[in-house]
Amino acid sequence: MHEIDNDGNGLVDGGDALLGSAGFSGVNASVNMSSPLTVNNTPVKLLVVYSFSAGATVGATTGVTIA
């Protein structure tokens, strides 16, 4: 899930705007944003949130690339 942190508090809450979400298919997930995100000279804080199943492998790693 990708969200814009509108209130700048670093937490997912009602002040944020959901940009898109996806589930993993194997080892990959691609999120298609519901609308384009334009970044100008004003910084934008994004929250990238993961939700893992209880059966996820302990000690495994994950990462994110925003392009």
N, C-alpha and C positions, 0 to 999 in steps of 0.2 A: 504494500500500500504506500502510495506517495501522497503527502499532504503539504499544503503551504501552511507554515506556522504563523498565521495572521496575527496572533497576540504575542508572538515572540517569547513564549515561556518555555519552549523546548519540550512541551508535553502535548500528547494527542488529546484534544478536548473540543468542546463545541465551538470554539473560536476559529477552528481551522477549516480549510477547504479541501475536500477530497479531490485529487487529480485523477486517480485511477487505482485499480487493484488487479491482482492476478494470482493464480495458484501455480504451484510448481508442477511441471511436467517432467518427471525424471529429475535431473539436476538443474534445470533451467526454468526461469520464469521471465516473461517479458511483459512489461506494463505499457499499455497504450493509454496515453493521457486522454481524458474526456474532452479537453480543449487545449490548444497550444499554450505554452508558457513562454512569455517574452521577458527576458532579463535585460534591463538597461543599465544605467549607472547606479541605480538604487539596489542594494543587496536584497536578495530574497532568501529566506530561511525555509528549507525543505525538511520534512520529517520522512524518513524511510523506515517503515515499521515492518517487522517480521512477526509471524505467528507460527510457531513450530508445533508439530504434533507431540503428544506425550511419548511416542515411540521413536522420536529422533535420536540419533546416535550421540551419546555423551562424548564431548571432546572434539566433535567434528567442527569444521569452520565453514563460514559462508562469507559472501562479500557482495558488493554492489558496484555497478558502473552506470554512470549517468552520462548519456551522450546526446 
